[in-house]
Amino acid sequence: MADHSRQVRPERADAAKPWPLLVALGLAGSEVGLVVGLLPVAVAGLVVFAASVAGILADADYVDRPVVLAARLGLVFAVVGAVLAAHGTGTLPIGLLEPLSGLTSRGVALVGAGVVTMAGAAVRRFRRA
């Protein structure tokens, strides 16, 4: 007679990935850094967010080279951050953004995160070559 008390479960092919947790930690870290006034924490949170998004899309096979995507996200961060910082300092007035406050610090954090993300992607790409 066969023993059916222990069922063997097959291994899951789609093991849990850390990306959703890292996305949440990246966004939360960036906001905490901005609220508390710790620019390095805000920049680190945004860098973790960009790397996590690139990792998620690579795991889902939407992109072949996540390093290139991370560099492009860094470029977007830098451009958007520069616009926000320019508006926050009054250099580039944008009517749609007038009611918002704290754009200068957010812009500076985005520019910093963009530069760090692009530099990290460049180091990763050239180190592999």
C-alpha positions in Angstrom: 0.0 0.0 0.0 1.3 3.4 -0.9 1.9 6.1 1.7 0.0 9.3 0.6 0.5 11.2 3.8 3.4 13.2 2.4 2.8 14.9 -0.9 5.7 16.0 -2.9 5.4 19.5 -4.1 7.2 20.5 -7.3 9.7 23.3 -7.1 8.3 26.6 -8.2 9.8 27.9 -11.4 9.0 31.5 -10.6 10.9 32.0 -7.3 10.3 35.2 -5.4 12.4 38.1 -6.5 13.5 41.0 -4.3 12.6 43.7 -6.8 9.2 44.8 -5.4 10.7 45.3 -2.0 13.6 47.2 -3.4 11.3 49.5 -5.4 9.3 50.2 -2.2 12.4 50.8 -0.2 13.9 53.1 -2.8 10.9 55.3 -3.1 10.4 55.4 0.7 14.0 56.1 1.3 14.0 59.0 -1.2 11.0 60.6 0.4 12.4 60.1 3.9 15.6 61.7 2.8 13.8 64.7 1.4 11.5 65.2 4.4 14.3 64.9 6.9 16.7 66.9 4.8 19.3 64.2 4.1 20.2 64.6 0.5 22.5 61.4 0.3 19.6 59.3 1.6 17.2 60.7 -1.0 19.8 60.2 -3.8 20.5 56.6 -2.6 16.8 55.8 -2.5 16.3 57.0 -6.1 19.3 55.1 -7.3 17.9 51.9 -5.7 14.6 52.7 -7.3 16.2 53.0 -10.8 18.2 49.9 -10.4 15.2 47.9 -9.2 13.0 49.0 -12.1 15.8 47.9 -14.5 16.0 44.6 -12.7 12.3 44.0 -12.8 12.1 44.7 -16.5 15.2 42.5 -17.1 13.6 39.6 -15.1 10.4 39.9 -17.1 12.4 39.8 -20.3 11.2 43.3 -21.4 14.8 44.5 -21.8 18.0 42.7 -22.8 20.4 45.1 -21.2 19.3 46.5 -17.9 22.5 48.6 -17.6 21.5 50.6 -20.6 18.0 51.1 -19.2 19.4 52.2 -15.9 21.6 54.7 -17.7 18.6 56.0 -19.5 16.6 56.3 -16.3 19.5 58.2 -14.8 19.4 60.6 -17.8 15.7 61.1 -17.3 16.2 61.7 -13.6 18.9 64.3 -14.4 16.8 66.2 -17.0 13.6 66.3 -14.9 15.6 67.2 -11.8 17.3 70.1 -13.6 13.9 71.4 -14.7 12.5 71.1 -11.2 15.5 72.7 -9.6 15.5 75.6 -12.2 11.8 76.1 -11.5 12.3 76.0 -7.7 15.0 78.7 -7.9 12.9 80.9 -10.2 15.2 80.5 -13.2 12.5 78.7 -15.2 9.0 79.6 -14.2 6.4 76.9 -15.1 2.8 78.0 -14.4 1.6 74.4 -13.8 4.2 73.9 -11.0 3.6 77.2 -9.2 1.4 75.8 -6.4 4.0 73.1 -5.5 6.7 73.6 -2.9 10.0 71.9 -2.2 10.8 71.5 -5.9 14.4 72.7 -5.5 15.4 69.9 -3.1 13.6 67.3 -5.1 15.3 68.6 -8.3 18.7 68.5 -6.7 18.1 65.0 -5.4 16.9 63.8 -8.9 20.0 65.4 -10.6 22.3 63.7 -8.1 20.5 60.4 -8.5 20.7 60.7 -12.2 24.4 61.4 -12.2 25.1 58.5 -9.8 22.9 56.1 -11.7 24.6 57.0 -15.0 28.0 56.7 -13.5 27.2 53.4 -11.9 25.8 52.1 -15.2 28.9 53.3 -17.1 31.2 51.6 -14.5 29.2 48.4 -14.7 29.2 48.4 -18.5 32.9 49.1 -19.0 34.0 46.7 -16.2 32.2 43.9 -17.9 33.8 44.7 -21.3 
